[in-house]
Amino acid sequence: MGRDKVVVAILSFSLGLAFCIPCIRRQQRQEIVSKGLRIVLEALEHAEERLAMSWERHDVLLRQRCSFYLTNCDLEEALADARKAIEEATELTRVFGRMQMRLIASFTKDVDVENQRRSR
């Protein structure tokens, strides 16, 4: 009689864990994806800020270049370097945007798969 109660208690505890573990794993995956999205979003915002600053610097250099009309070789090199930095910042912004979209897509796939499992 006493053993039966212990066995039933152990079985019910095991079954309870078996039903809770998928929920816990799903919640952990969602937290990881959310943190990844937050990191990518912060990096994207930072890259966009750097891109805006680069464009401002480029505009200043362009105004200087127009006023000096290619009389200063250093200014020409600085302008070329500024353009290169802007292109790199633009590419970085594109990469972060693509990463963000991939993370969002993977998150929605996980949610869709789990919603389909629930509906079954």
TIMI-2910 file (N, C-alpha, C, CB; in pm, 1 decimal, decimal comma, always signed):
<rs>
+----------+----------+----------+----------+----------+----------+----------+----------+----------+----------+----------+----------+------+
!      n_x !      n_y !      n_z !     ca_x !     ca_y !     ca_z !      c_x !      c_y !      c_z !     cb_x !     cb_y !     cb_z ! resn !
+----------+----------+----------+----------+----------+----------+----------+----------+----------+----------+----------+----------+------+
!    +82,0 !   -118,1 !     +0,0 !     +0,0 !     +0,0 !     +0,0 !    +87,2 !   +125,7 !     +0,0 !    -93,7 !     -0,8 !   +120,1 !  Met !
!   +189,1 !   +127,3 !    +81,7 !   +277,7 !   +242,7 !    +91,3 !   +361,0 !   +260,3 !    -34,7 !   +368,8 !   +229,0 !   +211,9 !  Gly !
!   +399,9 !   +145,7 !    -94,5 !   +479,0 !   +151,9 !   -216,9 !   +397,0 !   +206,8 !   -332,9 !   +533,3 !    +13,8 !   -252,0 !  Arg !
!   +273,4 !   +171,7 !   -337,9 !   +186,7 !   +218,3 !   -446,1 !   +178,4 !   +371,1 !   -447,5 !    +45,8 !   +157,6 !   -431,9 !  Asp !
!   +166,0 !   +427,9 !   -330,3 !   +158,2 !   +573,4 !   -321,1 !   +288,8 !   +638,0 !   -367,1 !   +125,6 !   +616,1 !   -177,3 !  Lys !
!   +399,4 !   +579,9 !   -329,2 !   +530,6 !   +632,4 !   -368,8 !   +547,2 !   +621,6 !   -520,6 !   +645,0 !   +556,0 !   -295,9 !  Val !
!   +509,7 !   +506,3 !   -576,1 !   +520,8 !   +485,3 !   -721,1 !   +431,9 !   +583,8 !   -795,8 !   +482,9 !   +340,3 !   -758,5 !  Val !
!   +309,8 !   +602,1 !   -749,0 !   +217,6 !   +696,2 !   -812,5 !   +272,3 !   +838,7 !   -803,2 !    +77,8 !   +687,8 !   -746,9 !  Val !
!   +328,9 !   +874,0 !   -688,5 !   +385,5 !  +1007,7 !   -670,6 !   +503,2 !  +1029,9 !   -766,0 !   +430,6 !  +1028,0 !   -524,4 !  Ala !
!   +589,6 !   +929,6 !   -778,3 !   +705,0 !   +940,3 !   -867,8 !   +659,8 !   +951,2 !  -1013,0 !   +798,3 !   +819,4 !   -850,3 !  Ile !
!   +562,0 !   +868,2 !  -1051,5 !   +509,8 !   +873,7 !  -1188,8 !   +444,8 !  +1008,5 !  -1219,4 !   +408,4 !   +761,4 !  -1211,2 !  Leu !
!   +365,9 !  +1057,9 !  -1126,6 !   +300,0 !  +1186,5 !  -1152,0 !   +402,6 !  +1299,5 !  -1159,1 !   +195,6 !  +1216,5 !  -1042,3 !  Ser !
!   +505,0 !  +1294,8 !  -1075,5 !   +611,4 !  +1395,4 !  -1081,1 !   +685,9 !  +1387,7 !  -1214,0 !   +709,8 !  +1376,8 !   -963,9 !  Phe !
!   +716,0 !  +1266,6 !  -1258,7 !   +786,3 !  +1247,6 !  -1386,2 !   +702,7 !  +1297,8 !  -1503,4 !   +821,3 !  +1099,5 !  -1406,5 !  Ser !
!   +575,2 !  +1266,0 !  -1503,3 !   +487,6 !  +1312,9 !  -1610,6 !   +475,5 !  +1465,8 !  -1608,6 !   +348,3 !  +1248,4 !  -1597,9 !  Leu !
!   +468,7 !  +1521,8 !  -1490,5 !   +463,7 !  +1667,9 !  -1478,9 !   +588,0 !  +1732,2 !  -1538,4 !   +448,7 !  +1709,3 !  -1332,5 !  Gly !
!   +703,6 !  +1674,5 !  -1509,1 !   +828,6 !  +1725,4 !  -1568,5 !   +829,6 !  +1707,6 !  -1719,0 !   +949,8 !  +1654,6 !  -1507,6 !  Leu !
!   +779,9 !  +1594,5 !  -1765,5 !   +778,9 !  +1568,3 !  -1909,7 !   +695,1 !  +1671,6 !  -1983,3 !   +725,6 !  +1427,7 !  -1938,5 !  Ala !
!   +589,0 !  +1721,0 !  -1922,6 !   +505,9 !  +1822,3 !  -1987,1 !   +562,9 !  +1962,8 !  -1970,8 !   +365,3 !  +1817,3 !  -1930,9 !  Phe !
!   +639,1 !  +1986,4 !  -1866,3 !   +693,4 !  +2120,5 !  -1840,8 !   +821,6 !  +2148,5 !  -1919,2 !   +720,3 !  +2137,7 !  -1692,6 !  Cys !
!   +901,3 !  +2046,4 !  -1945,1 !  +1031,1 !  +2067,1 !  -2010,5 !  +1018,2 !  +2132,3 !  -2147,4 !  +1103,4 !  +1935,3 !  -2024,5 !  Ile !
!   +926,7 !  +2091,0 !  -2235,8 !   +914,6 !  +2160,2 !  -2365,2 !   +877,5 !  +2307,8 !  -2349,8 !   +810,2 !  +2090,5 !  -2451,7 !  Pro !
!   +792,5 !  +2337,6 !  -2253,0 !   +755,6 !  +2478,2 !  -2229,8 !   +876,2 !  +2558,9 !  -2185,1 !   +643,7 !  +2488,5 !  -2124,7 !  Cys !
!   +955,1 !  +2501,8 !  -2098,2 !  +1074,5 !  +2570,5 !  -2048,3 !  +1174,0 !  +2591,4 !  -2161,9 !  +1140,0 !  +2490,3 !  -1933,1 !  Ile !
!  +1193,1 !  +2489,3 !  -2244,6 !  +1285,7 !  +2501,9 !  -2357,8 !  +1237,9 !  +2607,7 !  -2456,1 !  +1301,4 !  +2367,2 !  -2429,6 !  Arg !
!  +1109,8 !  +2609,3 !  -2484,8 !  +1054,1 !  +2708,8 !  -2577,0 !  +1075,5 !  +2849,2 !  -2521,5 !   +903,5 !  +2682,9 !  -2601,4 !  Arg !
!  +1052,9 !  +2865,3 !  -2391,7 !  +1071,7 !  +2995,9 !  -2328,8 !  +1218,9 !  +3037,2 !  -2334,5 !  +1022,4 !  +2993,0 !  -2182,5 !  Gln !
!  +1310,2 !  +2943,7 !  -2312,6 !  +1452,8 !  +2974,8 !  -2320,0 !  +1491,9 !  +3015,0 !  -2461,8 !  +1536,6 !  +2854,5 !  -2273,9 !  Gln !
!  +1439,3 !  +2943,0 !  -2563,9 !  +1468,5 !  +2978,7 !  -2703,0 !  +1418,0 !  +3118,4 !  -2735,1 !  +1405,9 !  +2877,1 !  -2799,0 !  Arg !
!  +1298,5 !  +3150,2 !  -2688,7 !  +1242,9 !  +3282,3 !  -2714,0 !  +1325,6 !  +3391,4 !  -2647,1 !  +1099,1 !  +3288,9 !  -2665,5 !  Gln !
!  +1375,5 !  +3365,2 !  -2527,2 !  +1460,5 !  +3462,1 !  -2458,5 !  +1590,9 !  +3482,4 !  -2535,0 !  +1489,5 !  +3416,0 !  -2314,7 !  Glu !
!  +1649,4 !  +3374,3 !  -2584,0 !  +1774,5 !  +3383,5 !  -2659,3 !  +1753,7 !  +3463,3 !  -2787,6 !  +1828,7 !  +3242,9 !  -2692,1 !  Ile !
!  +1645,3 !  +3435,6 !  -2858,5 !  +1616,6 !  +3508,8 !  -2982,1 !  +1591,1 !  +3655,8 !  -2951,4 !  +1495,1 !  +3447,3 !  -3055,2 !  Val !
!  +1519,5 !  +3683,7 !  -2843,5 !  +1492,3 !  +3822,7 !  -2806,3 !  +1621,7 !  +3897,2 !  -2774,0 !  +1396,7 !  +3828,1 !  -2686,0 !  Ser !
!  +1711,2 !  +3832,2 !  -2700,5 !  +1838,9 !  +3895,0 !  -2669,8 !  +1919,7 !  +3918,5 !  -2797,2 !  +1918,7 !  +3808,6 !  -2571,5 !  Lys !
!  +1918,7 !  +3819,9 !  -2887,6 !  +1989,7 !  +3835,9 !  -3014,9 !  +1933,7 !  +3950,8 !  -3095,9 !  +1982,7 !  +3707,7 !  -3096,1 !  Gly !
!  +1801,5 !  +3961,1 !  -3101,8 !  +1739,0 !  +4072,3 !  -3173,7 !  +1775,3 !  +4206,2 !  -3110,8 !  +1587,1 !  +4055,3 !  -3176,1 !  Leu !
!  +1776,1 !  +4211,1 !  -2978,8 !  +1811,0 !  +4335,3 !  -2909,7 !  +1954,7 !  +4376,2 !  -2941,4 !  +1792,6 !  +4319,4 !  -2757,6 !  Arg !
!  +2046,3 !  +4280,2 !  -2941,9 !  +2186,8 !  +4309,4 !  -2971,7 !  +2201,9 !  +4357,5 !  -3115,3 !  +2274,4 !  +4185,0 !  -2947,8 !  Ile !
!  +2134,9 !  +4289,4 !  -3208,3 !  +2143,8 !  +4329,5 !  -3348,9 !  +2082,8 !  +4468,1 !  -3368,4 !  +2072,9 !  +4226,5 !  -3439,6 !  Val !
!  +1971,2 !  +4494,5 !  -3300,7 !  +1906,7 !  +4625,3 !  -3312,9 !  +1998,5 !  +4735,9 !  -3261,2 !  +1773,2 !  +4626,8 !  -3236,2 !  Leu !
!  +2063,3 !  +4712,5 !  -3146,8 !  +2156,2 !  +4812,2 !  -3093,4 !  +2273,9 !  +4834,6 !  -3188,6 !  +2207,6 !  +4768,4 !  -2955,3 !  Glu !
!  +2326,1 !  +4726,0 !  -3243,7 !  +2437,2 !  +4739,2 !  -3338,0 !  +2392,3 !  +4812,8 !  -3464,5 !  +2493,9 !  +4600,5 !  -3374,3 !  Ala !
!  +2272,1 !  +4785,9 !  -3509,0 !  +2218,8 !  +4853,7 !  -3627,7 !  +2200,7 !  +5002,2 !  -3601,5 !  +2085,3 !  +4791,2 !  -3670,3 !  Leu !
!  +2147,6 !  +5036,5 !  -3485,2 !  +2131,3 !  +5177,5 !  -3450,6 !  +2267,1 !  +5247,3 !  -3443,8 !  +2057,1 !  +5191,9 !  -3316,5 !  Glu !
!  +2364,9 !  +5180,2 !  -3384,1 !  +2499,5 !  +5238,0 !  -3375,1 !  +2559,5 !  +5256,9 !  -3514,3 !  +2591,3 !  +5148,4 !  -3289,4 !  His !
!  +2540,9 !  +5157,5 !  -3600,2 !  +2593,9 !  +5167,5 !  -3736,7 !  +2526,3 !  +5280,4 !  -3813,0 !  +2575,3 !  +5034,9 !  -3811,8 !  Ala !
!  +2395,4 !  +5296,9 !  -3792,9 !  +2324,9 !  +5405,4 !  -3860,2 !  +2372,8 !  +5541,5 !  -3810,6 !  +2174,2 !  +5391,8 !  -3839,0 !  Glu !
!  +2398,9 !  +5552,0 !  -3680,3 !  +2453,1 !  +5677,5 !  -3626,2 !  +2589,8 !  +5707,3 !  -3687,0 !  +2463,9 !  +5670,2 !  -3472,1 !  Glu !
!  +2674,2 !  +5604,8 !  -3694,3 !  +2806,9 !  +5624,0 !  -3753,4 !  +2796,5 !  +5662,1 !  -3900,3 !  +2891,3 !  +5497,1 !  -3738,1 !  Arg !
!  +2699,5 !  +5602,5 !  -3970,2 !  +2678,9 !  +5634,5 !  -4110,3 !  +2635,5 !  +5780,4 !  -4126,2 !  +2574,3 !  +5540,3 !  -4171,8 !  Leu !
!  +2546,0 !  +5826,5 !  -4040,0 !  +2501,8 !  +5966,5 !  -4046,0 !  +2617,9 !  +6061,5 !  -4018,7 !  +2388,4 !  +5991,6 !  -3945,2 !  Ala !
!  +2700,5 !  +6026,0 !  -3918,4 !  +2817,4 !  +6110,5 !  -3889,5 !  +2914,4 !  +6111,1 !  -4007,5 !  +2889,5 !  +6061,5 !  -3761,9 !  Met !
!  +2930,7 !  +5996,1 !  -4071,2 !  +3020,8 !  +5989,5 !  -4186,7 !  +2969,1 !  +6075,3 !  -4300,8 !  +3037,8 !  +5844,7 !  -4233,7 !  Ser !
!  +2837,7 !  +6070,9 !  -4323,1 !  +2781,0 !  +6155,3 !  -4428,9 !  +2802,1 !  +6303,2 !  -4397,3 !  +2630,6 !  +6125,8 !  -4446,9 !  Trp !
!  +2785,7 !  +6340,7 !  -4270,4 !  +2808,5 !  +6480,6 !  -4231,7 !  +2953,4 !  +6519,4 !  -4256,7 !  +2772,3 !  +6503,1 !  -4083,2 !  Glu !
!  +3045,6 !  +6433,3 !  -4215,3 !  +3187,7 !  +6462,3 !  -4239,5 !  +3215,9 !  +6471,4 !  -4388,8 !  +3277,1 !  +6354,2 !  -4175,2 !  Arg !
!  +3155,1 !  +6383,0 !  -4464,9 !  +3174,9 !  +6383,6 !  -4609,2 !  +3124,0 !  +6515,2 !  -4669,1 !  +3103,2 !  +6263,1 !  -4674,1 !  His !
!  +3009,2 !  +6561,8 !  -4621,0 !  +2955,6 !  +6688,5 !  -4670,5 !  +3048,5 !  +6805,0 !  -4637,9 !  +2817,2 !  +6714,2 !  -4611,3 !  Asp !
!  +3103,1 !  +6802,5 !  -4517,1 !  +3197,7 !  +6909,0 !  -4479,0 !  +3319,7 !  +6905,2 !  -4569,7 !  +3240,9 !  +6894,5 !  -4330,4 !  Val !
!  +3373,5 !  +6786,6 !  -4589,8 !  +3490,3 !  +6773,6 !  -4677,1 !  +3457,1 !  +6814,6 !  -4820,5 !  +3542,9 !  +6629,5 !  -4674,4 !  Leu !
!  +3338,9 !  +6780,6 !  -4865,3 !  +3299,2 !  +6818,3 !  -5000,4 !  +3289,9 !  +6970,3 !  -5013,5 !  +3164,8 !  +6753,1 !  -5037,0 !  Leu !
!  +3235,2 !  +7035,8 !  -4912,1 !  +3230,5 !  +7183,0 !  -4915,5 !  +3371,0 !  +7242,2 !  -4918,1 !  +3152,8 !  +7237,4 !  -4794,0 !  Arg !
!  +3458,7 !  +7184,5 !  -4834,9 !  +3597,2 !  +7233,1 !  -4833,9 !  +3661,9 !  +7210,0 !  -4969,9 !  +3679,1 !  +7162,9 !  -4722,8 !  Gln !
!  +3636,2 !  +7094,5 !  -5025,7 !  +3695,1 !  +7061,6 !  -5155,6 !  +3646,1 !  +7159,1 !  -5262,5 !  +3660,7 !  +6916,4 !  -5195,8 !  Arg !
!  +3519,1 !  +7188,7 !  -5257,8 !  +3466,3 !  +7284,2 !  -5355,5 !  +3528,3 !  +7421,7 !  -5336,6 !  +3314,0 !  +7293,5 !  -5344,3 !  Cys !
!  +3549,9 !  +7459,5 !  -5211,8 !  +3606,6 !  +7592,9 !  -5188,6 !  +3754,5 !  +7598,4 !  -5227,7 !  +3590,0 !  +7632,7 !  -5040,9 !  Ser !
!  +3825,8 !  +7491,1 !  -5209,6 !  +3968,2 !  +7490,7 !  -5247,0 !  +3990,0 !  +7444,5 !  -5390,9 !  +4047,1 !  +7400,9 !  -5152,2 !  Phe !
!  +3888,4 !  +7380,1 !  -5448,1 !  +3889,9 !  +7329,3 !  -5585,4 !  +4016,4 !  +7251,7 !  -5619,2 !  +3874,4 !  +7443,3 !  -5681,9 !  Tyr !
!  +4033,9 !  +7143,0 !  -5544,5 !  +4141,3 !  +7047,2 !  -5568,5 !  +4281,3 !  +7107,5 !  -5561,0 !  +4122,2 !  +6984,5 !  -5701,9 !  Leu !
!  +4298,3 !  +7207,4 !  -5477,6 !  +4432,8 !  +7263,7 !  -5463,1 !  +4511,8 !  +7192,5 !  -5354,9 !  +4424,8 !  +7412,3 !  -5431,5 !  Thr !
!  +4444,6 !  +7116,0 !  -5272,4 !  +4513,2 !  +7049,4 !  -5163,2 !  +4504,3 !  +6897,7 !  -5183,2 !  +4452,6 !  +7091,2 !  -5026,2 !  Asn !
!  +4618,6 !  +6833,3 !  -5199,2 !  +4623,7 !  +6688,5 !  -5223,3 !  +4575,6 !  +6610,9 !  -5100,6 !  +4767,0 !  +6645,1 !  -5260,4 !  Cys !
!  +4608,3 !  +6659,5 !  -4978,2 !  +4565,6 !  +6592,0 !  -4856,3 !  +4413,3 !  +6590,2 !  -4845,0 !  +4626,8 !  +6660,0 !  -4733,8 !  Asp !
!  +4351,5 !  +6696,2 !  -4886,3 !  +4206,8 !  +6703,4 !  -4882,4 !  +4144,8 !  +6600,7 !  -4976,3 !  +4159,7 !  +6843,6 !  -4918,7 !  Leu !
!  +4206,1 !  +6581,4 !  -5090,0 !  +4157,2 !  +6482,6 !  -5185,9 !  +4166,3 !  +6341,6 !  -5127,5 !  +4236,9 !  +6491,2 !  -5317,4 !  Glu !
!  +4277,4 !  +6311,7 !  -5060,8 !  +4293,2 !  +6181,1 !  -4996,9 !  +4192,3 !  +6163,0 !  -4883,4 !  +4436,4 !  +6164,6 !  -4943,5 !  Glu !
!  +4171,4 !  +6269,6 !  -4806,0 !  +4075,4 !  +6262,2 !  -4695,9 !  +3935,3 !  +6236,9 !  -4748,2 !  +4078,2 !  +6391,0 !  -4613,2 !  Ala !
!  +3903,3 !  +6296,5 !  -4859,2 !  +3772,2 !  +6276,7 !  -4919,4 !  +3755,1 !  +6131,9 !  -4967,5 !  +3752,2 !  +6374,3 !  -5036,2 !  Leu !
!  +3859,5 !  +6077,4 !  -5026,6 !  +3854,2 !  +5938,2 !  -5071,2 !  +3839,6 !  +5844,5 !  -4951,6 !  +3980,6 !  +5902,4 !  -5152,2 !  Ala !
!  +3912,8 !  +5873,3 !  -4844,0 !  +3900,8 !  +5791,6 !  -4722,5 !  +3760,7 !  +5803,3 !  -4661,7 !  +4007,1 !  +5833,9 !  -4618,9 !  Asp !
!  +3705,1 !  +5923,3 !  -4664,8 !  +3570,5 !  +5942,6 !  -4610,3 !  +3469,4 !  +5863,3 !  -4691,7 !  +3532,8 !  +6092,2 !  -4608,9 !  Ala !
!  +3483,0 !  +5864,0 !  -4821,3 !  +3391,6 !  +5788,8 !  -4907,1 !  +3402,8 !  +5638,7 !  -4878,7 !  +3421,1 !  +5817,7 !  -5056,1 !  Arg !
!  +3525,7 !  +5591,5 !  -4859,9 !  +3546,7 !  +5449,9 !  -4828,8 !  +3481,6 !  +5413,8 !  -4694,5 !  +3698,2 !  +5417,3 !  -4825,7 !  Lys !
!  +3497,2 !  +5501,6 !  -4595,3 !  +3437,4 !  +5477,3 !  -4463,7 !  +3285,1 !  +5475,5 !  -4473,6 !  +3482,9 !  +5584,8 !  -4362,6 !  Ala !
!  +3230,1 !  +5563,2 !  -4555,1 !  +3084,7 !  +5566,9 !  -4571,8 !  +3036,3 !  +5438,1 !  -4637,9 !  +3042,3 !  +5689,9 !  -4655,6 !  Ile !
!  +3107,5 !  +5392,0 !  -4737,3 !  +3067,7 !  +5268,5 !  -4804,0 !  +3073,8 !  +5150,2 !  -4708,5 !  +3156,5 !  +5242,5 !  -4925,3 !  Glu !
!  +3177,8 !  +5146,2 !  -4623,5 !  +3188,9 !  +5037,7 !  -4525,8 !  +3075,0 !  +5044,7 !  -4423,9 !  +3325,1 !  +5043,7 !  -4453,8 !  Glu !
!  +3043,9 !  +5165,7 !  -4378,9 !  +2935,5 !  +5181,4 !  -4282,3 !  +2801,6 !  +5142,5 !  -4344,2 !  +2930,0 !  +5325,9 !  -4230,7 !  Ala !
!  +2783,2 !  +5177,2 !  -4470,7 !  +2660,2 !  +5140,2 !  -4540,4 !  +2648,6 !  +4988,7 !  -4551,1 !  +2655,7 !  +5204,1 !  -4680,3 !  Thr !
!  +2757,3 !  +4923,5 !  -4587,6 !  +2756,0 !  +4776,7 !  -4598,0 !  +2729,7 !  +4712,7 !  -4461,6 !  +2890,0 !  +4725,3 !  -4655,6 !  Glu !
!  +2790,6 !  +4767,8 !  -4356,3 !  +2768,4 !  +4716,3 !  -4221,1 !  +2621,3 !  +4730,6 !  -4182,2 !  +2858,2 !  +4790,1 !  -4119,4 !  Leu !
!  +2561,5 !  +4842,6 !  -4216,4 !  +2420,3 !  +4863,7 !  -4187,1 !  +2335,2 !  +4762,2 !  -4262,5 !  +2378,0 !  +5007,1 !  -4223,8 !  Thr !
!  +2369,4 !  +4734,9 !  -4386,0 !  +2294,8 !  +4634,4 !  -4464,1 !  +2308,0 !  +4495,7 !  -4401,4 !  +2344,9 !  +4631,1 !  -4610,4 !  Arg !
!  +2430,7 !  +4462,3 !  -4357,7 !  +2453,8 !  +4331,0 !  -4296,1 !  +2371,3 !  +4316,8 !  -4168,7 !  +2603,9 !  +4310,8 !  -4264,9 !  Val !
!  +2371,3 !  +4421,4 !  -4084,9 !  +2292,7 !  +4415,1 !  -3961,9 !  +2144,0 !  +4406,2 !  -3992,4 !  +2320,9 !  +4536,9 !  -3874,1 !  Phe !
!  +2098,9 !  +4474,7 !  -4094,3 !  +1958,5 !  +4465,7 !  -4133,1 !  +1921,5 !  +4325,1 !  -4177,0 !  +1928,2 !  +4564,2 !  -4244,4 !  Gly !
!  +2010,0 !  +4262,3 !  -4257,0 !  +1983,4 !  +4125,1 !  -4300,8 !  +1983,4 !  +4029,1 !  -4181,7 !  +2088,0 !  +4080,6 !  -4404,9 !  Arg !
!  +2078,5 !  +4049,6 !  -4087,4 !  +2082,8 !  +3964,6 !  -3968,2 !  +1953,9 !  +3978,7 !  -3888,2 !  +2204,5 !  +4000,1 !  -3880,3 !  Met !
!  +1907,5 !  +4101,5 !  -3875,0 !  +1785,6 !  +4125,2 !  -3800,3 !  +1667,6 !  +4055,4 !  -3867,2 !  +1759,0 !  +4275,3 !  -3787,4 !  Gln !
!  +1659,9 !  +4064,1 !  -3997,7 !  +1549,6 !  +3999,4 !  -4068,6 !  +1558,0 !  +3847,1 !  -4056,3 !  +1550,0 !  +4040,6 !  -4216,7 !  Met !
!  +1680,3 !  +3791,0 !  -4061,3 !  +1695,0 !  +3645,7 !  -4044,4 !  +1651,2 !  +3601,8 !  -3905,1 !  +1840,7 !  +3603,2 !  -4069,3 !  Arg !
!  +1690,4 !  +3680,9 !  -3803,1 !  +1650,9 !  +3646,8 !  -3667,0 !  +1499,4 !  +3654,4 !  -3651,3 !  +1719,4 !  +3740,0 !  -3566,3 !  Leu !
!  +1439,4 !  +3757,4 !  -3706,9 !  +1293,5 !  +3769,6 !  -3698,8 !  +1227,9 !  +3652,4 !  -3770,8 !  +1245,7 !  +3904,3 !  -3759,6 !  Ile !
!  +1280,4 !  +3616,8 !  -3887,6 !  +1223,5 !  +3504,7 !  -3963,2 !  +1238,0 !  +3374,2 !  -3886,0 !  +1291,3 !  +3492,4 !  -4100,8 !  Ala !
!  +1353,8 !  +3351,4 !  -3824,2 !  +1371,8 !  +3227,7 !  -3748,8 !  +1281,4 !  +3225,3 !  -3626,3 !  +1518,2 !  +3211,3 !  -3706,7 !  Ser !
!  +1261,3 !  +3339,3 !  -3565,7 !  +1173,2 !  +3346,6 !  -3449,2 !  +1029,9 !  +3315,7 !  -3490,0 !  +1181,3 !  +3485,6 !  -3382,9 !  Phe !
!   +985,8 !  +3371,4 !  -3600,2 !   +848,7 !  +3344,6 !  -3644,4 !   +832,6 !  +3199,8 !  -3687,0 !   +810,0 !  +3437,5 !  -3759,6 !  Thr !
!   +936,4 !  +3138,3 !  -3743,6 !   +928,1 !  +2996,2 !  -3779,2 !   +911,2 !  +2912,3 !  -3654,2 !  +1053,3 !  +2951,3 !  -3857,1 !  Lys !
!   +989,8 !  +2945,1 !  -3547,7 !   +977,6 !  +2870,8 !  -3422,3 !   +837,9 !  +2885,3 !  -3365,2 !  +1081,6 !  +2918,8 !  -3320,4 !  Asp !
!   +785,5 !  +3004,8 !  -3368,5 !   +652,8 !  +3028,3 !  -3313,2 !   +548,5 !  +2955,1 !  -3395,6 !   +621,4 !  +3178,6 !  -3308,1 !  Val !
!   +558,9 !  +2958,9 !  -3530,1 !   +463,1 !  +2889,7 !  -3615,5 !   +466,9 !  +2739,0 !  -3592,4 !   +490,9 !  +2920,9 !  -3762,1 !  Asp !
!   +586,1 !  +2683,0 !  -3582,2 !   +599,0 !  +2538,4 !  -3559,3 !   +535,8 !  +2501,2 !  -3426,3 !   +747,7 !  +2494,9 !  -3562,2 !  Val !
!   +561,5 !  +2581,1 !  -3323,1 !   +506,4 !  +2549,3 !  -3192,0 !   +355,5 !  +2568,1 !  -3190,7 !   +571,4 !  +2636,0 !  -3084,3 !  Glu !
!   +304,7 !  +2668,2 !  -3263,2 !   +159,5 !  +2686,2 !  -3270,7 !    +94,3 !  +2568,8 !  -3343,1 !   +125,0 !  +2818,4 !  -3341,9 !  Asn !
!   +160,4 !  +2516,5 !  -3446,0 !   +106,1 !  +2401,0 !  -3516,7 !   +104,5 !  +2278,4 !  -3427,8 !   +186,6 !  +2372,8 !  -3642,6 !  Gln !
!   +208,5 !  +2263,5 !  -3345,5 !   +213,1 !  +2149,0 !  -3253,5 !    +99,3 !  +2157,2 !  -3153,1 !   +348,5 !  +2143,2 !  -3179,8 !  Arg !
!    +71,7 !  +2277,5 !  -3104,2 !    -35,4 !  +2294,4 !  -3006,5 !   -171,6 !  +2262,4 !  -3066,3 !    -35,0 !  +2436,2 !  -2952,1 !  Arg !
!   -188,9 !  +2301,2 !  -3193,8 !   -319,7 !  +2280,8 !  -3255,4 !   -348,1 !  +2133,5 !  -3282,8 !   -329,1 !  +2359,7 !  -3384,4 !  Ser !
!   -247,0 !  +2051,7 !  -3288,7 !   -265,3 !  +1907,4 !  -3312,1 !   -312,1 !  +1845,6 !  -3186,4 !   -136,3 !  +1839,1 !  -3360,7 !  Arg !
+----------+----------+----------+----------+----------+----------+----------+----------+----------+----------+----------+----------+------+
</rs>
